[in-house]
Amino acid sequence: MNIAKITTPISQALGKATNNTKSKFAQNFSKGFNFLEPNKGDNSFCGLATIMGLFVVIPRIKTALKRNPDNKEATKDEIKEILFRDLQTIAIILFGLKSMNALVSNLATKFTGIPMVNNPYKNVFGKGNEDLLQRGKNFLSNIVSTISPFSKATRSMDAGDVEDLYTNYKNKEEVIKLIDSIESKGGRQEDVFAKIKESVIARINKTIHNNKLNGQYQNGTLTTQQEIDKLSRKKAIFEKLTLSEFKNNADAIDNDCLAELLEALNNEETNVLAKSVNGLNSYLKTAALGIEVGYLGFGLPALNQKRLEKKYLSEKPIGEQKGDTFSPINDRHIKAQEIKLYSQFMK
């Protein structure tokens, strides 16, 4: 549920109203409402938490209290059910998805060498981090930044972040600055440079392919053939180009080749680096969402079933008493049927 269209106009109206009044109540109310206002189209944590509390948990508890007013045990069981299932669901919605996305994107950064988060996890086991106390602090910091809904330290990159980091480069110095910043973002320079080269080669291959389809080349036009040969030479240069040569050898890449590189990075279709980050992050986030939905759809009901079975079937059967028509076995069977009916009702 996106509440942007609802809260933003209300927040703006409150802002105008409070600017024209000295009422502390109105000003404080406006400040409080700002916590509910979405940020760039995303529902705020406080807004979602308020909606979940006011419109999910509280109504469920009120219904439970009214359902069996004379049966305190049944009411107690239903409230436990709400706390067991609904609070877990809400916690996953508020904390789980962001945390899972941050975790998988950080792991992907480690494996691919290409930064996929705004800021990486702090170093815990790597070189230059032998201090056990510092390792412990870094480990705790990583946990807090993962589960905290207000932390942006490990937030997965969205399409806007990727565009800001991996596109719109005007000269070689800006590209070198990008490469030099990669390690501080948890990536590896060689892997990022390999993707940059891949972008250039992909652009050259596309241009060659388009030229070969051109009718002029099919008729043997010399100009088009010369252009293809020129592109092929550029392709050979980039295939052999090393990171060290690119950064330190001014003659390793001429202005014409540099222009090809910048065009490749700034072109949405050929920027392999940006496409890789966006694509992999999308797959990982979808997988993370699938895990959480799977738990909510299958794992949580199964755990709840086990909880009910443990509660009811572990109780000692009443046994046969004078005038009692139920045996211990039948009593246990009835309890099992009650669990089945109760769990189906609560679903």
N, C-alpha and C positions, 0 to 999 in steps of 0.2 A: 504493500500500500504506500503510494507516494503522496505525501500531504503537502507538497510544495505549492500546489495551486490554491490550497485552503489557507495555509499559515502565512505565506508571504504577503498577500494583500492585507490580512488582519494585522500582521506585525507592522506594516507600513502605516496603516491607519492609527495604530496605537502610538507609533513614534511621533506622528504629527500631533496627535492629541496631547501627549505628554510634554511636547515642546511648548505648548501653549498653557500649561498648568503648572502650579507649584506643588501640587498634591504629591506627597511622598508615596502614598499608596499607589497612585496611578503610575508613577515612575518605577516603583519596585515591581508592579504588575507587568509593566512593559519589559523590564529586564528579564523577569522570569519567563515571559513568553518567548523571548529570544532564544532560550534553550530549546524550544520546540521547533524553531524555524529551520527548514532544511538548508543544507550548505551545498551549493552548486548542483541542485537537483537530487542530492542524496538525503534521505531521511536522517535527522540527527539522532544520536544515541538516546538523549533525554526524551526526545519526542516519541521514539519507538517504545522506550521503557514505560512512559506514561500511558501510551495507548494499550500496551500489554497489561499493565496493572489495572487500569480503570475499566477496560472493556473485555478482558479475558478472565483474569484471576478473581477479581472481586465479584463479578456476576456469578461465576461458577461456585464460589463459596456460599453466596447468598442463596443460590438454588439448592445447594446441598443442605443448608440449614432448614429450608422450608420443606424439603421433600419428605422427610420422615421425622417430624417434630417429636414423636413419641418413642422413637427408637434411637437412642443416643449412640448405640454401637454402630448402627448402619450409617449414621451421620458422620461419626468419627472415621469410619472406613472410607467414606466418599471424600472427605477432606484430605485424608492421607493420599488417596488416589490423585487428587488435584495437585498436591504438593509434589508427589512423585513424578507425575507425567508432565503436567503443564509447566512447572517451574524448570524442568530440564529442557523442554521445548523452547521456552522463552530464553533461557541461558544460551542455548545453541544459536538462536536467531540473533541475540544481542552481542555475544562474544565469539561463538564458534566459527562463523563463516569468515570473519575478518582474521581470526587467529590462524585458521587453516590455510587461507590464501597467503598470508604472510609466510607461513612455514614452508609451503610447497614452492613459493617463488624464491625463497632463500636457498632451498635445496637445489632448485633448478639453476640458480646463479652459480652455486658451487660446482655443479656437474658440467655446465656449458661454458662457464667463464664469462658469460655475458650478463651484466647487471640487469635484474628484473624487479628490483625493489628500490625505493627512494634512498634508503640507507641500509646497509647490511647489518647482520648480527655482529656483535662485538666478538673479537677473537678469544677463544677459550682454550684451544689445543695447539694452535700454530706456533711457529718459531717466534722467539722474542717475547714469549708470554709464559715464562717459567714460574713466576710468582703465584703460589697457590691461592693466596688471599685475593689477588687481582683476578685470577681465574674464576673464583667463586663470585666475586662482584659482577664480573662480566656475564656469568651464567644467569645470575638473578636478574640482571638488567635485560637480558634477552627474553627471559620468561615474562617479565612485566611488560616489555614493549610488544610482546606477541599477544597477550590476553587483554591488555588495557584497550578499551574502545576509544580512548582519547589520544593514544600514542600514534604518531605517524612515522615512527622510526623505522618500522619494518613493513610499512604499507606497500602492497603490491602496486607496481606501476599500472596506471590506466593508459588509455590511448593518448590522452593529453600529455602525460609525463613522458611517454616514449617519443612523441613528436618534439617536445622541448629538448630532449637529450640527444636524440639520434638524427635530427634533420636540421635544415636551414643553416648550412655552413657556407661561409662566403670565401674563405681562403684556407691555405694549407695550415697556417698557424692555429686556426680554430679547430681543425681536425686533430692536430697534434695535441692540443689542449684536452680534447675529448679523450684521446688515447691515454694521456698521462693521468687522467682522473679515474681511470677504470679500476685500478687496484684499490683505491680508497672506497670504491663502491662495491667491493667484494668480488670483482671480476678479474680476468686475465687479459693483458694487453694483446698478446699474440692471437688469442681467439677472436677478439673484437676486430683486430686488423684483418684477420682472415675473412670475416664477414664483410668488411668494407671492400676488400678485393673481389669477393664474390659478387657484390653489388655492381661493381664496375664491369666485370666480365659478363654478367647477365645483361647489362645494358648494351654492351658491345655486340654480344650475340644476337640480341633482339634487332639492333640496327642492321647488322649484316643480313639477317634473315629477311627483313623488310626490303632491303635493297635487292636481294636475289629474286624476290617476288615481283620487283619492279619490271615493267615491260621493256624499259630502255635497256636493262642489262641483258634481257633475253634476246634483244636485237644486237647485242655486242657493243653497246655504247661504252666508249673508253673511259669517260668521266666517272661513271658508276663503278667500273671495275677498279679504277684507281682509288676511289673512296673505300671500297671493300678492302683493298690491300693495306690502306692506311689504318683502317680499323683493326685489321689482323695484326699489324705491327704493335699497335697499342695493347692489344690483348696479350701478346707475347711479353711485353714489358711488365704488365701487371702480374702475370703468372709467375715471373721470376723475382718480382720485387719483394724485398724483406722489410720488416718493420724498422730495423736499424738504418737501412738505406733511405727509407722514406723520411725518417726523422732527421738524419744527420748528413745525407748526401744530397746536395742541391741539384746535382746533375742527374740523379737517378730517375727523376720524373720531370719532363718539360712542361711548359705552360699548357700545351694542348692536352697532354695526358691528365694534368691536374684539373683542367676544366671538365674532362670526362668523369673524373672522380667526384667532383662537387655536384655535377649534374645527376650522377647515380645516387648520391646520398640525399639529394633534395627532391628526387622523383619518387612519388608514392609507389609506383609500380615496380621499380627496380631496387628500392632500398631494402636489401635482404636483411640487414641488421634490424631495422624497425619491424619488418614483417615477421622475423623470427621471434622477437620478444612478444609482440602482440599475439601471434599465433600460439606460441607455447603457453603463455600466461592464460589465454582463453581455455586451452585444453585442461590445464592444471586446475583452474578455478572450477571448471565444469566437473572434473573428477572429484574435487573437494566437496562440491555441492552434492554430488551423487552419494558420497560416503555419508554425509550428514543426513540426507533424505532417507537413505537406506537404514540408518540407525533409528531415525524417528518412525519410519514405516514398519520396520521389522524387529530391530533390536530392542527398542524400548517396550513395545507390547509383549515381547517374549520375556523380558526381565520382569515386567509387571505380573505376567502369568506365574512365573516362578515365585514371586513374592507372595501372591495370593495362595498358591499351593502350600508354601511353607507355613503360612499363617494358619490355614484351615486344616490341612491334612496332617500337620504335626501334632495337632491337639489329640489328646487321648479320647477315643470313642466312649460314649456314655455306657455302652455295654447293656447286657440284658438285665433288666430289673423286673420286679413283679408287675405283671400287667404290661410290660414293655413289648411291643411287637417288632422292635428293630434289633437286629444283631449288630455287633461291632462292624462286621464287613459291610452290611447294608448302610449303616450310619456313615461310614467312610465314603461309600458310593454316592450317597445323597450330598455329602459335602463337596465331592468332586463336581457333581452336577450344578451345585450352587455356584462354584467358582466359574464354571463355564458360562452359565447364564449371566453372572455378575460382570465378567470380563467382556462379554459380548455387548452388554448394556453400556458399559463405560466407553467402548470404542465409538 
